[in-house]
Amino acid sequence: MQKEYINLGLKNIYSGAYLLAVFHMVAEKGRDILDVASEVAAESSTGSNVRVVDTKFAAGLNAQVYKVDKKRGLVWIAFPWRIFDRGGNVQNILTYIAGNIFGMADVKALKLLDVWFPKEMLKNYDGPSVSMNDVRKYLNVYNRPILGTIIKPKIGLKPEEFANKAYLFWSGGGDFVKHDEPQADQDFCPYMKTVDKIREAMDRAEHETGCTKLHSFNISAADFDTMKKRAEYIIKKMKPGSFCFLIDGITAGWTAVQTARRLWPKVFLHFHRAGHGAMTRSENPIGFTAGVLSKFARLAGASGVHTGTAGIGKMAGTPEEDIFAAHAAYLPKVKSKFFEQDWHGMKGCVSIASGGLNPLKLSAYIRAIGHVDFITTMGGGVHGHPGGTKMGARALVQACEAWQKKVSIEKYAKDHKELAQAIERFGRK
């Protein structure tokens, strides 16, 4: 046990000096949880597996275990946030509190359940620049969700085919189209040519509908120079406000997210969380929760982050987990079972709901999340419509209209054939 990392009587934990974290911890057989917690606190701040801190100043930067619930396997640790990179670096924080500690032999389970940031720390981090309000203003869409899709099949379409599906969705009444997370610069779908075709499709759809449209381009790449070339080409070819930059935040990394936020602050930054399940799924004993991920996405400056489907779609995650992830990313204040986070004016990071949703499930998700400030991106639920993509978009719009008018979709479908076909295709599940 490293006693210098334990202070169960620590006072003034909300003074502004500490980032607070709570972990679920299971110690290796024969080890006491408080003993192992002190080792985790050492490894995630100033120390090692043996005592190495030998100056008074360094000792003042020790992480402190300030609360333990042995029955539930919960450990609370306070981290002096002065130990983190002064540059507002999210990657650096996670290297401490969700880094080497996950490889420690003395823990059988170590899950970061929640974090709390003090006001004094928040002012050093970017937070979102472009917000949901900006999206609503550009699209002139209010009092309902932003209706979006993911082009399917997610890979295998040529530029003209991809753009045509985007056109069909937009012309059917949809607002938002996104690249799926693996789409990049494949030989059958060259990146720049795809951008050109999407611009043409968007112009055509906007001319026909009289409504502005939005596309989210995946700019994740092997190196930053390539990412930058893609971003700059999009800026050159597309109209201001008509595009987002999607970053695969887990696989491309937090540095890619924050670099994009700082270089292009006027562009909606779309955080796709592909790979998160390896850490966030409840059955995984090592990692962090979806709520922790969404909090850090907001801190890093993402405008929107995928937050699951609250048990309504195909993705793993309980309603409680996914709703907290959505609220933690977006609301001005959010309370969990552990902390109450006040974001002190930092803009919200809007939730993006995708994964097994279809028009029939829209109202259920609205009820679950409790508001309409989200973007829904339905893939198979739109393109799998019997009438194809355009009819799928119309069915989605009609389902939203039924919700707005407080009419059941079955009743509304009597006069709206696209919604009726969606009900027949997807059924009530």
RAWO-V820496 format. One record per residue. N is the residue number from 1. PSI is psi in whole degrees, -180 to 180 (none if undefined). OMEGA is omega in degrees with one decimal (NA if undefined). BURIAL is # if it has 24 or more other ideal C-beta (glycine too) atoms within 12 Angstrom, else .. Layout:
# RAWO-V820496
N,PSI,OMEGA,BURIAL  N,PSI,OMEGA,BURIAL
This chain:
# RAWO-V820496
1,133,177.3,.  2,92,-170.6,#  3,-26,-178.7,.  4,-9,177.9,#  5,14,178.9,#  6,128,175.7,#  7,80,-175.7,#  8,-9,175.9,.  9,19,-177.1,.  10,126,-178.8,#  11,162,174.7,.  12,42,-178.8,.  13,-23,178.5,#  14,24,-177.2,.  15,-16,-177.0,.  16,-4,-177.5,.  17,-15,-171.3,#  18,144,158.7,#  19,131,-178.8,#  20,142,179.9,#  21,145,175.5,#  22,133,-177.8,#  23,149,162.1,#  24,127,-173.4,#  25,135,170.1,#  26,120,-178.4,#  27,155,175.0,#  28,150,-176.6,.  29,131,179.2,.  30,-8,-179.8,.  31,140,176.8,.  32,140,-175.1,.  33,-36,179.2,#  34,-38,176.7,#  35,-51,-178.2,#  36,-36,178.3,#  37,-38,178.0,#  38,-34,177.3,#  39,-39,177.3,#  40,-44,179.0,#  41,-39,178.6,#  42,-50,-177.0,#  43,-30,-176.7,#  44,10,174.6,#  45,-102,-170.0,#  46,-13,-164.5,#  47,-161,-179.1,#  48,-161,-179.4,.  49,-10,173.6,.  50,162,-177.3,.  51,126,-178.6,.  52,-16,-176.8,.  53,122,-175.0,.  54,16,173.6,.  55,150,-178.6,.  56,-39,-179.2,.  57,-47,-179.7,.  58,-39,179.8,.  59,-28,178.3,.  60,-10,179.4,.  61,8,177.8,#  62,137,166.7,#  63,149,-175.2,#  64,123,170.5,#  65,113,-174.3,#  66,-7,178.4,#  67,141,178.6,#  68,134,172.5,#  69,94,-174.3,.  70,-34,-177.9,.  71,-42,-179.1,.  72,-3,179.6,.  73,38,-177.9,#  74,139,-179.9,#  75,129,177.1,#  76,132,-179.3,#  77,135,176.5,#  78,126,-179.4,#  79,118,173.1,#  80,117,-170.8,#  81,-3,173.4,#  82,-18,-179.1,#  83,-16,-176.2,#  84,155,177.1,#  85,131,-178.0,.  86,-10,-175.3,.  87,17,-179.2,.  88,44,-167.9,#  89,105,179.6,#  90,-40,178.4,#  91,-39,-178.4,#  92,-42,178.3,#  93,-47,-177.0,#  94,-27,174.8,#  95,-35,176.2,.  96,-61,-165.4,#  97,-8,177.6,#  98,42,-176.0,#  99,-112,-177.7,.  100,-28,-175.8,.  101,-27,-179.7,#  102,-13,179.3,#  103,5,-176.5,.  104,134,-176.3,#  105,-23,-175.8,.  106,-4,178.1,#  107,133,173.0,#  108,-27,176.2,.  109,137,177.2,#  110,101,-176.1,#  111,122,175.8,#  112,110,-172.6,#  113,-37,-177.8,#  114,159,177.4,#  115,159,176.9,#  116,130,-179.4,#  117,130,175.9,#  118,159,179.3,#  119,-41,-177.4,.  120,-29,178.8,.  121,-40,-175.3,#  122,-35,-175.8,#  123,-13,179.3,.  124,-2,-175.0,#  125,152,-170.2,#  126,-50,-170.5,#  127,170,179.8,#  128,146,174.2,#  129,-52,175.8,#  130,133,-173.8,#  131,179,177.3,#  132,-36,178.5,#  133,-38,178.8,.  134,-40,178.1,#  135,-45,-179.9,#  136,-42,-179.1,#  137,-43,-178.9,.  138,-43,-177.1,#  139,-14,-174.2,#  140,46,-179.7,.  141,121,-178.2,#  142,158,173.1,.  143,26,172.9,.  144,165,175.3,#  145,161,169.5,#  146,124,-174.1,#  147,117,-175.0,#  148,174,177.8,#  149,161,169.8,#  150,128,-179.2,#  151,130,177.8,#  152,144,-0.6,#  153,149,-173.1,.  154,-21,177.9,#  155,149,178.6,.  156,-10,178.4,.  157,144,174.3,#  158,164,-174.1,.  159,-46,-178.4,#  160,-39,-179.5,.  161,-43,178.7,#  162,-50,-178.2,#  163,-35,-179.9,#  164,-38,177.4,#  165,-37,176.0,#  166,-45,178.6,#  167,-45,-178.4,#  168,-40,179.0,#  169,-48,179.6,#  170,-44,-177.4,#  171,-22,175.9,#  172,-3,176.3,#  173,-2,179.4,#  174,159,-176.2,#  175,-39,-159.4,#  176,129,175.7,#  177,140,178.4,#  178,148,164.2,#  179,145,169.4,#  180,162,-168.6,#  181,-27,179.8,#  182,-6,-176.5,.  183,132,-176.8,#  184,-116,-177.8,#  185,67,179.9,#  186,157,-175.4,.  187,-29,-179.3,.  188,-8,-178.9,.  189,72,-177.4,#  190,137,-170.4,.  191,-54,-174.4,#  192,-37,178.2,#  193,-37,177.8,.  194,-41,176.5,#  195,-46,179.5,#  196,-46,-176.6,.  197,-35,177.8,#  198,-40,177.7,#  199,-43,179.0,#  200,-43,-179.4,#  201,-40,179.8,#  202,-44,178.3,#  203,-44,-178.9,#  204,-45,-178.9,.  205,-41,-179.7,#  206,-37,178.3,#  207,-41,-176.9,.  208,-37,-174.2,.  209,-21,-175.5,#  210,14,-177.8,.  211,143,175.0,#  212,154,-178.3,#  213,166,-174.7,#  214,139,176.7,#  215,137,178.2,#  216,113,-177.4,#  217,130,175.9,#  218,113,-180.0,#  219,6,178.0,#  220,141,-175.5,#  221,176,-178.1,#  222,-28,-179.6,.  223,162,-174.2,.  224,-33,178.8,.  225,-42,178.9,.  226,-43,177.6,.  227,-42,-178.7,#  228,-41,178.3,.  229,-42,179.0,.  230,-46,-179.0,#  231,-45,-177.5,#  232,-33,176.8,.  233,-41,178.2,#  234,-45,178.9,#  235,-39,-179.8,#  236,-41,-171.8,.  237,-31,-174.0,#  238,163,177.1,#  239,145,176.3,.  240,132,178.5,.  241,-13,-173.7,.  242,3,-174.8,#  243,155,172.7,#  244,160,171.4,#  245,118,177.5,#  246,131,174.9,#  247,131,172.2,#  248,90,-166.0,#  249,-32,179.7,#  250,-46,-175.5,#  251,-36,176.0,#  252,-31,173.8,#  253,159,-179.0,#  254,-31,178.6,#  255,-39,176.5,#  256,-41,179.2,#  257,-50,-175.7,#  258,-31,175.7,#  259,-45,178.3,#  260,-42,179.5,#  261,-40,-175.1,#  262,-32,-179.6,.  263,-34,-175.4,#  264,67,-175.2,#  265,-13,-179.5,.  266,3,-177.3,.  267,135,175.1,#  268,124,-177.1,#  269,115,-171.7,#  270,111,-178.4,#  271,109,172.7,#  272,136,-170.9,#  273,28,179.6,#  274,128,-178.7,#  275,-11,-175.1,.  276,-31,-174.6,#  277,-26,177.8,#  278,-22,-179.0,.  279,-31,-170.2,#  280,-21,-177.0,#  281,139,-173.2,.  282,-29,-179.4,#  283,-9,178.4,.  284,120,-175.6,.  285,-19,-178.2,.  286,135,175.6,#  287,-146,178.7,#  288,168,-175.8,#  289,167,176.4,#  290,-33,178.5,#  291,-40,175.9,#  292,-44,179.6,#  293,-45,-177.5,#  294,-34,176.5,#  295,-42,-179.9,#  296,-31,174.5,#  297,-42,177.4,#  298,-45,-179.8,#  299,-38,-178.1,#  300,-18,177.9,#  301,12,176.3,#  302,140,177.1,#  303,-30,-179.8,#  304,148,-179.8,#  305,142,175.4,#  306,134,-175.5,#  307,17,178.2,#  308,-173,-173.8,#  309,20,173.0,#  310,37,178.5,#  311,4,-176.2,#  312,-34,-178.7,#  313,-151,-174.5,#  314,-10,-173.7,.  315,147,175.4,#  316,153,-179.8,.  317,128,179.8,#  318,159,175.0,.  319,-43,-179.0,#  320,-46,-178.5,.  321,-48,-174.4,#  322,-36,178.7,#  323,-41,177.0,#  324,-41,178.4,#  325,-42,179.7,#  326,-44,-178.7,#  327,-40,-179.9,#  328,-33,179.8,#  329,-30,-165.7,#  330,-41,-170.0,#  331,154,178.6,#  332,-35,176.0,.  333,144,178.6,.  334,136,-177.2,#  335,130,174.3,.  336,-177,177.4,#  337,-10,-177.6,.  338,-43,-173.7,#  339,161,169.0,#  340,112,-175.5,.  341,120,169.7,#  342,123,-176.9,.  343,-1,172.5,#  344,48,174.0,.  345,-6,176.8,.  346,132,-179.0,#  347,156,-179.2,#  348,152,174.6,#  349,109,-170.6,#  350,145,178.8,#  351,143,177.0,#  352,117,-174.5,#  353,121,177.9,#  354,158,177.6,#  355,84,175.4,#  356,12,177.3,#  357,155,173.2,#  358,173,-175.7,#  359,-31,-177.7,#  360,-21,-175.4,#  361,1,-177.0,#  362,-50,-176.6,#  363,-35,178.7,#  364,-38,179.1,#  365,-37,177.0,#  366,-45,178.8,#  367,-40,-177.3,.  368,-46,-175.4,#  369,-24,172.8,#  370,6,176.0,.  371,177,-177.4,.  372,10,179.0,#  373,73,175.4,#  374,166,175.6,#  375,125,175.6,#  376,132,-179.3,#  377,95,-178.5,#  378,126,-179.8,#  379,-87,178.5,#  380,-28,179.8,#  381,-14,174.8,#  382,-55,-174.9,#  383,-19,178.6,#  384,5,177.6,#  385,142,-179.1,#  386,-29,-179.5,.  387,1,179.6,.  388,-172,-171.5,#  389,-46,-177.5,#  390,-42,178.4,#  391,-33,176.1,#  392,-40,176.4,#  393,-43,178.8,#  394,-39,178.3,#  395,-40,178.0,#  396,-45,177.8,#  397,-43,-179.6,#  398,-37,176.8,#  399,-38,177.7,#  400,-40,177.5,#  401,-41,178.9,#  402,-42,178.0,#  403,-45,-178.8,#  404,-36,-178.6,.  405,0,178.9,.  406,42,178.3,.  407,141,177.7,.  408,149,-179.3,.  409,-29,177.7,#  410,-42,178.4,.  411,-44,-178.9,.  412,-31,-177.4,#  413,-19,-179.5,#  414,-29,-179.7,.  415,11,-178.0,.  416,98,-170.1,#  417,-33,-179.2,.  418,-40,177.0,#  419,-39,177.4,#  420,-42,178.2,#  421,-36,177.4,#  422,-41,178.1,#  423,-43,178.0,#  424,-39,-176.9,.  425,-47,-171.8,#  426,-23,178.7,#  427,174,177.4,.  428,115,-179.9,.  429,none,NA,.
